[in-house]
Amino acid sequence: MKFADPKNDIAFKKIFGDKNKTAVLISFLNAILEFEGDRAIKSVTIANPYQVPKIEELKNTILDINAINQSDEEFIVEMQVEKDIHFAKRSLYYTSKSYVNQIRKAEEYPNLKKVYFIGILDFAIFETDNYISRHLILDQKTYKQEVKDFEFNFIELKKFKLELKECDTNAKKWIHFIQNAETFDLIPKEYENIEEFIAAFEAAKIYNWSKKELEVYDYVSMQEGKRLSEIETARIDGKAEGKVETAKLLKAEGVEIALISKTTGLLLSEVDAL
């Protein structure tokens, strides 16, 4: 494997949260938020720039990225691999918290600036086929956006099915990069002439990483593998338990043991022992 998996927390923060290489984050934000012309982000200050975290601190740490652009608007970017059915509520909490923390007293309300949230999820959260969704506060009747200080954007990677050759925008290319970078041996030609993507791939080259970075990266990867293994074990255990319950019901109805065994997949001895 030549490139790190951007879905890994430490890799994501290293790629997009480097205060010395903000062009990568700027390109990503402009692409996902569809900012062009006067709206385009020209500069950002990363409030919590990339630093190699200590392994013992990871459990209670969310490795998101907080940035402020040239207009003092705030951006929160978070990569979430583990399924969280309350993620939408969590995004509301963190966004409102950032908004409130901009000022210290009520007289400063006019100084409040817009906060954008971008959640990149390795699971589905909404019942649509759209891999990107943008959520705004709109008037119920006119659908006008009169309250403009909050915007929530969600990228659901499981719904993104495009091949790289089909990615005709930078937004699609960034999503494909996050989803598939670890599978590449070389930088694909579709990215070769775009400076920000080259920088992202360079940051993802694991042979340039320090020993400490690799230790944290491997730890995060192993924890994710452990979580997936636990989910699969629970699924198998639940399936087996369901077979046993079905066998018990059939046996109580007087169904022959051989037929119960054939129907449920349990051994004759297992059915007989119920």
Secondary structure, DSSP 8 states (H G I E B T S, - for coil): --B--TTSHHHHHHHH--TT-HHHHHHHHHHHHT--GGGS---EEESS------GGGGGG----EEEEETT--EEEEEEE-S--TTHHHHHHHHHHHHHHTT-SSGGGGGG---EEEEEEESS--SSSS-SEEEEEE--TTT----EEEEEEEEEEGGG----GGG--SHHHHHHHHHHHGGG-SS--GGGTT-HHHHHHHHHHBGGGS-HHHHHHHHHHHHHHHHHHHHHHHHHHHHHHHHHHHHHHHHHHTT--HHHHHHHH---HHHHHT-
